[in-house]
Amino acid sequence: MQNEALVQLVVHALEDLKGTDILSIDVRGKTSVTDFMVIASGTSSRHVKALADNVLEKVKEQGVRPLGSEGLDGGEWALLDLGDVVVHVMQVPTRQFYDLERLWQGAEQSRAQHAADQE
């Protein structure tokens, strides 16, 4: 699966369960860790876990094998390593504290369409 298609699959999986403020960041050429990061917010620990679980389910259905995951039990911040795409799902206060968007402000960032519709 192409990286851009995987990003779209992840975004749709997050939107399916009402993830908020979904942002994809193209970090190609800025880090060797991954090509894209997708960041989304959940409203509670259960919501964060449900969002992460839905992403895992949808990518596995498409034959993508995740390399790893962290934080699924805690629910404050879940990280999914899909290789060329890394997904961060966080509760709003955690996301505000770590401010990953600012860390990658030099990279191309795009908000999910439904987020733009709400503004």
Stockholm file with secondary structure:
# STOCKHOLM 1.0

chainA/1-119         MQNEALVQLVVHALEDLKGTDILSIDVRGKTSVTDFMVIASGTSSRHVKALADNVLEKVKEQGVRPLGSEGLDGGEWALLDLGDVVVHVMQVPTRQFYDLERLWQGAEQSRAQHAADQE
#=GR chainA/1-119 SS CCHHHHHHHHHHHHHHTTCEEEEEEECTTTCSSCSEEEEEEESSHHHHHHHHHHHHHHHHHTTCCCCEEECTTTCSEEEEECSSEEEEEEEHHHHHHHCHHHHTTTSEEEECHHHHHHC
#=GC SS_cons         CCHHHHHHHHHHHHHHTTCEEEEEEECTTTCSSCSEEEEEEESSHHHHHHHHHHHHHHHHHTTCCCCEEECTTTCSEEEEECSSEEEEEEEHHHHHHHCHHHHTTTSEEEECHHHHHHC
//
